[in-house]
C-alpha cells in the first residue's frame, strides 16, 4: 500500500526536495498534506501541481488568498499554527515529515508522536529543545522516529543491525562552511551574502547561517545525544570539507562504520520515507576519482564559539539547550536583517545562557516559557546595542 505523507514546511529547502522524492516514486507514496507558514504563492503552486487533499497556511491572514486560489482544485484549506499541529493527527496520514525550521517544529512533532505516526524528522530543534520529553514519548507510543539530517541519517544507517550498547563514539562531520580557516579578524565584518554562500549544500537561509557559524553542528550534537542515547563525551565533531563522509560510528572493538555519498539532501529524505527498505533513485553517483583526497580537520571552537556553547548547554542540561536555540534564532534573524554582526552572535547567545532562568527538570510548559524569555532577552540585548 502507498504511504500517505504529510509535509510540514513544504516551501522550504527540505520540503521542496521531499516533493521531488515523492514525484519519483508515485507507486510508493501519496501526498496527503502540505503546510507552509507564509509563502502562500509557492504553497499554491505546489498544491496545484502535486494535488494533496489538505493544505494548511500558518499565517491566518493568508487564508483567503490560498483558499480562493485552490477553490476549484478540490483541496481543503485550513489556516493557523494550531491547524498545522492538528492536521498530523488525521487517520489518513501515515508519515509526517517535519521540515519546519526552528522551535515551531516542537508542537506538531509532539502531536504527531502522540497520534502514533512515523516521524521523518528534519527539525532538529524539537530534540534540541525538548529531547528528553520527545524521546520518552516516542518510546511510550512505540513510534518510529527516523532522522533526516544527513549526519544523523548516516549514524542511523551505520547502526542498522548493530547493538547500540557497542557504540564507543560517534563523529559528526561538518563542511566548515564558507569561513573555514578564517581567523577572528577575518570574520568580524563578513556580509550576509558571504555567510549564505555555502560551499557544498543547498539549504534555507537560517540553516545556512547556522552552518557558517557552526551552530548547526552544535544543535546536531545535542540532537544526536537524544536520538542515539549517548553521553556528551561520546560525541565528537570533525571538519570534512568535501562533505562526502556524512558521519562515522566507532564501536567498542575499535572498528568504524561511515556512511558516504554526494551532498544531496534527497538521499536522507528518501531513506527516511522509504525505511526500512531502500528505494532506487536516479540521483548522481559518487565517483572516487573526482575526489582523490578526503580530508579531516579539528574544528576551531575559539573562532566558532557557537559549537563550544552548544556542548556547554548540553552538559548543563535542563532548559539550557532551549535557551541556546531561542537566542540563536533571534541572533540569526538579526544578522540576516543587518542588525548584528556575524561575530557578535556568540556573545549574544552566551549572555542569554547566563541570564535566562535555569530550570533543571523542565516540563513542556517550561520549554515554551523559556523560549519566550530567551527571545525577549536576546531582542533586548540587540536593541540596547543599536
Secondary structure as UniProt FT lines:
FT   STRAND          3..8
FT   TURN            9..11
FT   HELIX           13..24
FT   TURN            25..28
FT   STRAND          29..36
FT   HELIX           40..50
FT   STRAND          54..57
FT   HELIX           60..62
FT   HELIX           63..70
FT   HELIX           71..73
FT   STRAND          76..79
FT   HELIX           81..87
FT   TURN            88..89
FT   TURN            91..92
FT   STRAND          95..98
FT   HELIX           102..104
FT   HELIX           105..114
FT   TURN            115..116
FT   STRAND          118..121
FT   HELIX           125..141
FT   STRAND          145..147
FT   HELIX           150..158
FT   TURN            159..161
FT   HELIX           164..166
FT   STRAND          167..174
FT   HELIX           177..179
FT   TURN            180..181
FT   HELIX           185..187
FT   TURN            188..189
FT   HELIX           192..195
FT   HELIX           205..213
FT   HELIX           215..228
FT   HELIX           232..234
FT   STRAND          235..239
FT   TURN            241..242
FT   STRAND          245..251
FT   TURN            252..253
FT   STRAND          256..260
FT   HELIX           265..274
FT   TURN            275..276
FT   HELIX           288..290
FT   STRAND          297..298
FT   TURN            301..303
FT   HELIX           305..316
FT   TURN            318..319
FT   HELIX           320..336
FT   TURN            337..338
FT   HELIX           342..344
FT   HELIX           345..355
FT   TURN            360..361
FT   HELIX           364..384
//
